[in-house]
Structures are given as C-alpha cells and as structure tokens.
Amino acid sequence: MAAAVATVVIVTSCRRPVPEPPPAGTPRLAVVVVADQFLYEYLERVRPLVSGGLARLHEEGVSFTEAHHGHAVTVTAVGHASLATGAHPARSGIVGNQWFDREAGEGVYCVDDPEHGTSPRLLLAPALGDWLKQRYPEAKVYSAGGKDRSAVLMGGHRPDGAFWYDRGSGGFATSGYYPEPPAWVEAFGEEGLLPELFLGAAWEPLPVDPAAAEAAGFASMDRGPFDRGFPRVLGNLSGLPDGGFFYDVYDSPFGDEHLGRFARRLVEEEDLGTDGWPDLLALSFASLDTVGHDYGPHSPEVLDTLLRLDRVLGELFVFLDERVGRGGWVVALSSDHGVVPLPESSAGQAAGVRRAGLADVRCHRRAGARLVGQFGAEIWRANGAYLDPEALDEAGLDAGEVEAAVARELERCPGVARVWTRSGLTGSPALVGPLVPGSATWYELLYRNNLHPERSPNLYVQPAPFQLDYLGALTTHGSPYGYDTHVPFLVAGPGIAPGTVAETVLTVDLAPTLADLLAVPVPEDLDGVSRAGHLR
C-alpha cells in the first residue's frame, strides 16, 4: 500500500521539461461539483422550481440520464473516490467510509493518517488533479468540502490545498499533509461570517408555491418524530457561537452557502483560471446529505436545501463568468450516492420501504449464535463481516466453507436478498455483456467492483430492495439499488451543446471525461472511459 502511494507522489512531483501548452480552446479552469446524497430524480423533480445553477446546467449542459455508481457500497468516501480517480474501490482501495485492517486488528477511517491526522495516504489510485499536474506541472489543484473525506479524496495526492468545514469553529480546516495554508484561509475563518449571518436567526424556507412543491413530490410529514416544522433554530440556548451552533449550520442548507462563499474566495485569492495552464477546483456540498438523513428525500427541508444549492451554484457560475470568462471554464456535477425514502412518508409507503424491526434483529442474532456454536467465536472480526485468517488456520477451517455457511444462515432472514462471499466473487468467471442496472449480473458486478483483496470483508449482505436497516426514525443509503446508485452526471462548458444521453454510464467515467476536455492523458488501467464524444 505504501509503495503504491509513494509511486504516485514520485510521478507527480519529479522535475520535467516545460510541457507543451494546452491546445487552443482548452478550458482554463475545470470545476467538479459533488452534491452529497443528490439522487438523480431530484433533477427532474425540482426542474420547474429552480432558476439558478441547476437550471443553467439543464439549459447549457449535457445530462447523462442513466449514470450509476458501479460499486455496491454507496457511501460518501467510495463515491467521491470513484468520481475523482476513475477507479472502482477494487483499485482505489476506498471500500467504505471505514473498514477493518486485518494486519493491525482494528478499524481504520478512510482518510486517517497517524502522522498528519488526515491525508489521502489510503487512496491507492491517482486522481484527476494528479493527472493534471503530471501533464501541466504549473496547474493549480484545490479541493474543498463540508466533510474531510470528501475534500481529501477529491483533491488526490498532491493538491495545492484541501480544506473542509470545521464544525468546531465555523472556518475551514486542513492538515499538515498539505502545504501551509495561505493567510487568507485563516482570515476567512476569523471574519465571523457564520455568527454574523446566522447566530440568532432561524432556518426559514425560501418561498415556493405549495402546489408546485406537492407536484414535485415534496410534502410535510407532521406526525411522530417529524412533528417539528419550520422555522428551525440553529444552536441551543447559549448566546455564543459554540460547537452546537456551528454543527447546526453544517446540518442545514447554510453549510452549502458557507462553502460557496469559501469557493469564490479561493478562486479569487489563488487566481484560478487566469493563466495559460488549466486549473482544477473540486467542491463537495454536504447539506443535502445531512438534511436528507434527518428528514428524507420528499421533505420540505430537502426541497429548501435543493433550492438554496441551486442559488449557491448560480452565484458561483456567475462569479466564474466574470472572473475567468464565460468560455474559459467547464463544470461537471454529480453525487456520491442517493438515499432511500422514509418508510413513514407517503412516497416510502407507496414504494414499499420497510424498516428493520424485531424480527430482523432476532433472526440475525440467532444466526450468529448458531454460527458461533458451529465454528467458535475466535474467527470473527468487525461484527462478523471479516474472518481472521490466523484463527481459521488454527481451527483447521476453510474460509470458503465458513463464508458459505454464513450466507446460508443470513439468507433465511427477512430483509436479506443475498449474501455475497469473497470466495464466490473471486472464484467466478469474469462478467461480460452490456450494463443493465437492476439485472442479476449487475449486482454481482457492483460487489466485485467493491472487492479489494486486502481491505474488503469476507461477507457482503445485500439487503432486499427498499429495506432500511436504520432502527430509528432516520433514513440512509449504501445499497446497490437505483435509489442509491442513480445520480446526476452533467457537464457544461465551452463547445458543449446542450442535450441528454440515455446510454448507461458509470460515475468512474467523469474524471476521464474531464481529462479528455483538458487534453490530459489518463492511466492505462483506468476503469472509467471518457464520454467527451457525447459532448461535442
């Protein structure tokens, strides 16, 4: 693992002759926008209600209407890594937000770094920014996001800076892995923008026609734990801008507004897009994820977050027109994953969403007891998903036989569609044929793409469609189904004629597509392919 990362560092940092300048017409700035938990259907549902950045992307860009993640574990880190590197988790090594380290015998967070606290050391593939710097050493690469893992993974191995929202101060943090942040970053955090704008204020929704909101599938659910409506307060009874206040900003659409202001400042201070070399700015907006988990994808809260994101992007795009020039920059929008509807909502009830309950817990517990009785307790790690190879050897057990026994037990439980085993996924012939989301081979492909030989578990439990394993009142994501894999993929910029493409594409295609537009070579072993041919 260390060797793989070191290779990237050496390649992207060694001296080279002055490269050939980019071809005439190459954008001077590429902007990647990732909206966390932005399922594709949002684009169509809010289209009549938006007039800012989302509307502009529809009017000026190409939308790949059948873009899906090509991996099964649809969570933040995996989605961002796939978008940034053009590589599935099997290559990038980012198999989850966290995973179990068999050698160390403990869990590891995807951007954890014992030396620097936070870094991309666990990312095993180079990212778009690394390819860009290899082609154009003078290019500038920056990333920023609401979450550390989003900013770090989007930035790649050697960006000029990576910044993420600091929930303790309201500013933007970085780590010692990166170059010393310029003075303006600290000044931005000390300007008191968040307290000045939001301390003592409430989250009130933007005005929208109730009939139009209902037609778009957004409706209040004023019962049970969701009986609190607007307005929503930020913070607690403290009159100071404390941690509770800064977290509540993160857990609201105002987190995206704050990142939008930071992004404009970054472009201005670092002179992105102003010289002869193309630069890259990767942004990850987190508010749809924080709000969506709490209220679900059909809530007024999510609608307001979408409308405010539309406004934030509109302001950013107008700023780039003025700063870089309308024909000088290109933008791509996508998301790391979708979300399952709340089972308590009318949309969730219509879809048949089922929340796990007593029967599920009892079945899994009883299956675990039978398996421990059969094989012993020493072989299991990380809640049973990982097997300890040394303990297996000592007990004289074959990993494949144990995996198969676990699969048989768990597949009897309600809410479990299938259990995929490491032995089964690595021992089957390669899959061939066209991509058909929802087919039996599609799910196998997604789990194969998620399987890294060192980091992935021995067992992947595929839930039944619309099975929600949150026992509380929230919702989540992480499945291989369309409501989690189907995300936006829009590209707009100079020379791109607006339109739609209905062909199934994967999110690993985004990075090579942008590289193509920037005249940047990509690694030979890439999983994604350029879709730039659809843009010209």
C-alpha positions in Angstrom: 0.0 0.0 0.0 2.7 2.4 0.9 4.6 1.6 -2.3 1.5 2.4 -4.3 1.1 5.8 -2.7 4.8 6.6 -3.0 4.7 5.9 -6.7 2.0 8.5 -7.2 4.0 11.0 -5.2 7.2 10.4 -7.2 5.4 10.6 -10.5 3.6 13.8 -9.7 6.5 15.7 -8.0 9.6 14.9 -10.1 11.1 17.5 -12.4 10.2 17.7 -16.1 10.9 19.9 -19.1 8.4 22.6 -19.7 5.4 20.8 -21.2 3.6 21.7 -24.4 0.9 24.2 -23.7 -2.7 23.0 -23.9 -4.4 23.1 -27.2 -6.3 26.2 -28.2 -9.7 26.4 -26.6 -8.8 24.2 -23.6 -10.7 25.5 -20.5 -8.5 27.4 -18.1 -10.5 26.0 -15.1 -12.3 22.8 -14.5 -14.8 22.7 -11.7 -16.1 19.4 -10.2 -19.2 19.8 -8.1 -20.3 16.8 -6.0 -23.6 17.3 -4.1 -23.7 14.7 -1.4 -26.8 12.5 -1.4 -28.2 14.0 -4.6 -30.2 11.2 -6.2 -30.9 11.6 -9.9 -34.6 12.1 -9.5 -34.1 15.4 -7.7 -33.0 16.9 -11.1 -36.3 16.1 -12.7 -38.5 16.8 -9.6 -37.1 20.3 -8.9 -36.6 21.4 -12.5 -39.8 23.6 -12.7 -38.7 25.2 -9.4 -35.1 26.2 -10.0 -33.7 29.2 -11.8 -30.0 29.3 -10.7 -27.1 26.9 -11.2 -29.1 23.7 -11.6 -31.3 25.4 -14.2 -28.3 26.6 -16.1 -26.8 23.1 -16.2 -30.0 21.8 -17.7 -30.1 24.6 -20.3 -26.4 24.6 -21.3 -25.0 21.2 -20.5 -25.3 17.6 -21.4 -27.1 15.3 -18.9 -26.3 11.6 -18.8 -29.7 10.5 -17.5 -28.6 6.9 -16.7 -25.5 7.5 -14.7 -24.9 5.0 -11.9 -22.2 4.2 -9.4 -20.5 1.0 -10.4 -19.9 -0.2 -6.8 -22.2 -1.7 -4.2 -21.2 0.2 -1.0 -22.8 3.5 -1.9 -21.4 5.8 0.8 -19.6 9.1 0.8 -15.9 8.1 0.6 -16.4 5.4 -2.0 -18.5 7.7 -4.3 -16.0 10.6 -4.1 -13.0 8.4 -4.7 -14.7 6.8 -7.7 -15.6 10.2 -9.2 -12.1 11.6 -8.6 -10.0 8.7 -9.7 -12.0 6.9 -12.4 -11.3 3.7 -10.5 -13.6 1.4 -8.7 -12.9 0.5 -5.0 -11.2 -2.7 -6.0 -8.4 -0.4 -7.5 -8.7 2.8 -5.4 -8.7 0.9 -2.1 -11.5 3.1 -0.7 -14.0 0.3 0.0 -16.1 2.3 2.6 -16.0 5.3 4.9 -14.1 2.9 7.2 -13.0 -0.7 7.1 -11.3 -3.3 9.2 -7.5 -3.5 8.9 -6.7 -7.2 9.3 -3.0 -6.6 9.9 -3.5 -4.0 12.6 -6.5 -5.8 14.0 -8.6 -2.6 14.2 -10.9 -0.3 12.2 -9.5 2.4 10.1 -11.1 5.6 8.8 -10.7 6.3 5.0 -8.6 9.5 5.4 -6.9 8.6 8.7 -3.1 9.3 8.9 -1.2 8.6 12.1 1.4 11.3 11.1 -0.7 14.1 9.8 -4.1 13.3 11.2 -5.8 13.5 7.8 -4.5 12.7 4.4 -5.1 10.7 1.2 -2.4 8.1 2.1 -5.0 5.2 2.0 -6.1 6.2 -1.6 -4.3 3.8 -3.8 -5.0 5.4 -7.2 -4.1 8.8 -8.6 -6.9 11.3 -9.1 -7.8 13.8 -11.8 -5.8 16.5 -10.0 -2.7 14.2 -10.1 -3.1 13.5 -13.8 -3.5 17.3 -14.4 -0.3 18.1 -12.5 1.6 15.4 -14.3 0.6 16.9 -17.7 0.8 20.5 -16.6 3.1 20.9 -13.6 2.1 24.6 -13.3 -1.6 23.7 -12.9 -3.2 24.5 -9.6 -5.4 22.0 -7.9 -7.7 22.7 -4.9 -10.5 20.9 -3.2 -12.9 22.0 -0.5 -15.9 20.3 1.1 -18.3 20.0 4.0 -16.6 16.8 5.1 -12.9 16.0 5.4 -13.1 12.7 3.5 -14.9 14.4 0.6 -12.3 17.2 0.3 -9.3 14.9 0.8 -10.3 12.2 -1.7 -11.4 14.7 -4.4 -8.1 16.5 -4.1 -6.0 13.5 -4.8 -2.4 13.0 -3.6 -0.7 16.3 -4.2 -3.2 19.2 -4.5 -2.1 22.8 -3.7 -4.7 22.7 -0.9 -7.5 20.7 0.5 -10.0 22.3 3.0 -13.1 21.1 4.9 -15.6 22.7 7.2 -14.5 22.8 10.8 -17.6 22.1 12.9 -15.9 23.4 16.0 -15.0 26.9 14.7 -17.1 27.5 11.5 -13.9 28.0 9.5 -12.2 25.7 7.1 -9.5 23.2 8.3 -6.7 21.3 6.6 -3.9 19.1 7.9 -0.1 19.0 8.0 0.0 16.7 5.0 -0.8 19.7 2.7 1.2 22.9 2.1 0.9 25.5 4.7 -2.5 27.2 4.1 -2.3 30.8 2.9 -3.1 33.6 5.3 -6.5 34.3 3.7 -7.8 30.9 4.8 -7.3 31.7 8.5 -8.6 35.2 7.9 -11.8 33.7 6.3 -12.4 31.7 9.4 -11.8 34.7 11.7 -14.2 37.0 9.8 -17.1 35.8 11.8 -19.3 35.2 8.8 -21.4 32.4 10.3 -22.2 34.1 13.6 -22.8 37.4 11.7 -25.2 35.8 9.3 -27.0 33.1 11.3 -26.5 33.5 15.1 -29.9 34.3 16.5 -31.5 33.6 13.1 -33.8 30.7 12.2 -33.9 28.4 9.2 -36.9 29.7 7.3 -37.7 28.1 3.8 -37.4 30.0 0.6 -40.9 30.9 -0.8 -42.3 28.3 -3.1 -45.8 27.6 -4.4 -47.3 24.8 -2.3 -49.0 23.3 -5.3 -45.7 23.2 -7.2 -43.9 21.7 -4.3 -46.5 19.0 -4.0 -46.4 18.3 -7.7 -42.6 17.8 -7.3 -43.2 15.2 -4.6 -42.4 17.2 -1.5 -44.8 17.1 1.4 -44.7 17.7 5.1 -44.9 14.7 7.4 -46.2 16.2 10.6 -46.5 13.2 12.8 -44.5 11.1 15.2 -40.9 12.3 15.4 -41.4 14.6 12.4 -43.9 16.9 14.0 -41.5 19.8 14.2 -41.9 22.1 11.2 -40.3 25.4 10.1 -38.8 27.6 11.4 -35.9 25.6 12.8 -33.4 27.2 15.2 -29.6 27.0 14.9 -27.8 26.1 18.1 -29.1 26.0 21.6 -29.8 28.4 24.5 -26.2 29.6 24.5 -25.9 33.1 23.2 -22.4 32.3 21.9 -21.3 30.8 18.6 -20.3 27.5 20.1 -20.0 24.0 18.8 -23.7 23.3 18.8 -24.3 26.4 16.6 -21.5 25.5 14.2 -22.8 21.9 13.9 -26.3 23.1 13.3 -25.0 25.2 10.4 -23.4 22.1 9.0 -26.7 20.2 9.5 -28.7 22.8 7.4 -28.5 24.3 3.9 -26.4 27.1 5.3 -23.4 24.8 5.2 -23.6 24.8 1.4 -23.9 28.6 1.4 -20.8 28.9 3.5 -18.8 26.6 1.2 -20.0 28.7 -1.8 -18.6 31.8 -0.3 -15.3 30.0 0.5 -15.1 28.7 -3.0 -15.4 32.1 -4.5 -12.8 33.5 -2.2 -10.4 30.6 -3.1 -10.8 31.2 -6.8 -10.1 34.9 -6.2 -7.2 34.6 -3.8 -5.4 31.8 -5.7 -6.0 33.2 -9.2 -7.6 30.1 -10.6 -8.2 30.0 -14.3 -6.2 33.2 -15.0 -3.0 31.9 -16.7 -2.2 29.6 -19.6 -2.4 26.3 -17.7 -5.7 24.7 -16.8 -6.6 24.5 -13.1 -8.9 22.3 -11.1 -11.3 23.1 -8.3 -13.2 20.2 -6.7 -16.1 21.1 -4.4 -18.3 18.8 -2.3 -21.5 20.3 -0.9 -22.7 18.2 2.1 -26.0 19.8 3.2 -28.3 17.5 1.1 -26.8 14.6 3.0 -27.1 16.0 6.5 -30.6 17.2 5.9 -31.7 14.2 3.8 -30.7 11.7 6.6 -32.8 13.7 9.1 -35.9 14.3 7.0 -35.9 12.1 3.9 -35.9 12.9 0.2 -39.5 14.0 0.0 -39.4 16.5 2.8 -39.8 20.3 2.6 -36.4 20.5 4.3 -34.8 18.7 1.4 -36.7 20.9 -1.1 -35.4 24.0 0.6 -31.8 22.6 0.6 -32.1 21.9 -3.1 -33.4 25.4 -3.9 -30.6 27.0 -1.9 -28.0 24.8 -3.5 -29.4 25.9 -6.9 -28.9 29.5 -5.8 -25.4 28.9 -4.4 -24.3 27.3 -7.7 -25.9 30.1 -9.7 -23.9 32.7 -7.8 -20.7 30.6 -8.3 -21.3 30.3 -12.0 -21.9 34.0 -12.5 -18.8 34.7 -10.5 -16.7 32.4 -12.7 -18.2 34.1 -15.8 -16.9 37.4 -14.5 -13.6 36.2 -13.1 -12.5 33.5 -15.7 -14.7 34.4 -18.6 -17.8 32.6 -19.8 -15.9 30.5 -22.3 -13.0 29.8 -20.0 -14.3 27.2 -17.6 -16.0 23.8 -17.6 -18.1 22.2 -14.9 -19.2 18.7 -14.1 -21.9 17.9 -11.5 -22.5 14.5 -9.9 -23.1 12.9 -6.5 -21.6 10.3 -4.3 -24.9 8.4 -3.7 -28.7 8.7 -3.3 -31.0 7.8 -0.4 -33.9 5.5 0.4 -37.3 7.2 1.1 -38.5 7.3 4.7 -40.9 4.4 5.2 -43.1 6.7 7.3 -43.6 9.1 4.3 -46.3 8.6 1.6 -43.7 8.1 -1.0 -42.0 5.5 1.1 -45.2 3.7 1.7 -46.0 3.7 -2.0 -42.6 2.2 -2.8 -42.9 -0.4 -0.1 -40.0 0.7 2.1 -39.6 -1.5 5.1 -37.8 -0.5 8.2 -35.9 -3.3 10.0 -37.5 -4.4 13.3 -37.6 -7.1 15.9 -37.9 -10.0 13.5 -34.8 -8.9 11.7 -32.7 -8.4 14.8 -33.8 -11.7 16.3 -33.0 -13.6 13.0 -29.6 -12.1 12.7 -28.8 -12.8 16.4 -30.0 -16.4 16.2 -28.0 -16.9 13.0 -24.9 -15.5 14.8 -25.4 -17.8 17.7 -25.7 -20.9 15.5 -22.6 -19.9 13.6 -20.5 -19.3 16.7 -21.7 -22.6 18.1 -20.6 -24.3 14.8 -17.3 -22.6 14.2 -16.3 -21.0 17.5 -16.0 -17.3 18.5 -12.4 -16.7 17.7 -12.6 -16.4 13.9 -15.0 -13.4 13.7 -13.9 -9.8 13.4 -15.8 -6.5 12.8 -19.3 -7.7 13.7 -18.8 -10.9 11.8 -18.1 -9.4 8.3 -14.4 -10.2 8.5 -12.8 -13.6 9.2 -9.5 -13.9 10.9 -7.2 -16.0 8.7 -4.9 -17.0 11.5 -7.8 -18.1 13.7 -9.2 -20.1 10.7 -5.9 -21.9 10.3 -5.6 -22.7 14.0 -9.1 -24.1 14.0 -8.5 -26.0 10.7 -11.3 -24.2 9.0 -11.6 -23.3 5.3 -12.7 -19.7 4.7 -14.9 -20.5 1.8 -16.8 -23.1 3.7 -17.4 -20.7 6.6 -18.5 -18.0 4.2 -20.9 -20.3 2.5 -22.4 -21.3 5.9 -22.8 -17.7 6.9 -24.5 -17.0 3.6 -27.0 -19.8 4.1 -27.9 -18.7 7.6 -28.3 -15.0 6.8 -30.3 -15.5 3.6 -33.0 -17.0 5.7 -33.6 -13.7 7.4 -36.2 -11.2 6.3 -34.8 -8.2 4.5 -31.8 -10.1 3.1 -31.7 -10.5 -0.7 -28.4 -12.3 -0.9 -25.0 -12.7 0.9 -22.0 -12.3 -1.4 -18.9 -14.0 -0.2 -15.3 -13.2 -1.0 -14.6 -16.7 -2.2 -17.7 -16.6 -4.5 -16.8 -13.2 -6.0 -13.2 -14.1 -6.7 -13.8 -17.6 -7.9 -16.3 -17.0 -10.6 -15.5 -16.2 -14.3 -15.4 -12.6 -15.4 -18.7 -10.9 -16.3 -19.3 -9.8 -19.8 -22.1 -8.1 -21.7 -23.8 -4.7 -21.6 -24.5 -2.8 -18.4 -28.1 -3.4 -17.4 -28.8 -1.8 -14.0 -31.1 -4.0 -11.9 -30.1 -7.3 -13.5 -28.7 -10.2 -11.6 -25.3 -9.8 -13.2 -25.4 -6.0 -12.4 -25.4 -6.7 -8.7 -22.6 -9.2 -8.9 -20.6 -6.6 -10.9 -21.1 -4.0 -8.3 -20.0 -6.2 -5.4 -17.0 -7.4 -7.5 -16.0 -3.8 -8.1 -16.1 -3.2 -4.4 -13.9 -6.1 -3.5 -10.3 -5.0 -2.6 -8.2 -8.1 -1.8 -6.8 -6.7 1.5 -9.4 -4.3 2.7 -12.8 -5.7 1.9 -14.8 -8.0 4.2 -15.4 -11.7 3.7 -19.1 -11.1 3.5 -21.3 -8.5 1.9 -25.0 -8.6 2.8 -27.2 -7.3 0.1 -30.5 -6.0 1.6 -33.8 -6.6 -0.1 -35.0 -3.7 -2.2 -36.3 -0.8 -0.1 -35.1 -2.5 3.1 -34.0 0.2 5.6 -31.7 -1.1 8.3 -31.9 2.0 10.4 -33.9 1.1 13.5 -34.5 4.8 14.4 -36.5 7.4 12.7 -33.9 8.4 10.1 -33.0 7.2 6.6 -29.8 6.2 4.9 -28.1 4.8 1.8 -25.4 2.2 1.0 -27.3 -0.3 -1.2 -26.7 -1.4 -4.8 -30.2 -0.3 -5.9 -31.1 2.5 -8.2 -32.3 4.9 -5.4 -28.7 4.8 -4.2 -26.6 4.3 -7.4 -28.5 6.5 -9.8 -27.0 10.0 -9.6 -26.6 13.1 -11.8 -23.8 13.4 -14.4 -23.9 16.8 -16.1 -21.2 18.6 -18.0 -21.4 22.1 -19.3 -18.7 24.4 -20.8 -17.3 25.9 -23.9 -18.1 24.0 -27.1 -20.6 21.7 -25.4 -24.1 21.6 -27.0 -26.9 21.0 -24.5 -28.7 17.7 -24.6 -29.3 14.4 -22.9 -27.7 11.0 -23.3 -29.8 8.0 -22.3 -26.9 5.4 -22.5 -25.9 3.8 -19.2 -22.7 5.3 -18.0 -20.8 4.9 -14.7 -19.5 7.6 -12.4 -15.9 6.5 -12.9 -16.4 8.0 -16.4 -16.5 11.5 -15.0 -12.8 12.0 -14.3 -11.6 10.7 -17.7 -14.2 12.8 -19.5 -12.9 16.0 -17.9 -9.3 14.8 -18.6 -10.2 14.5 -22.2 -11.6 18.0 -22.3 -8.4 19.3 -20.6 -6.1 17.3 -23.0 -4.7 15.3 -20.1 -3.6 11.7 -20.5 -5.1 9.1 -18.1 -3.7 6.0 -16.6 -3.9 2.9 -18.8 -5.6 0.7 -16.2 -8.5 3.1 -15.6 -11.9 1.6 -15.0 -13.8 4.6 -16.4 -13.8 5.8 -20.0 -14.2 9.3 -21.5 -17.7 10.3 -22.6 -16.4 13.5 -24.2 -17.6 12.2 -27.6 -21.1 12.8 -26.4 -20.3 16.5 -25.6 -19.0 17.7 -29.0 
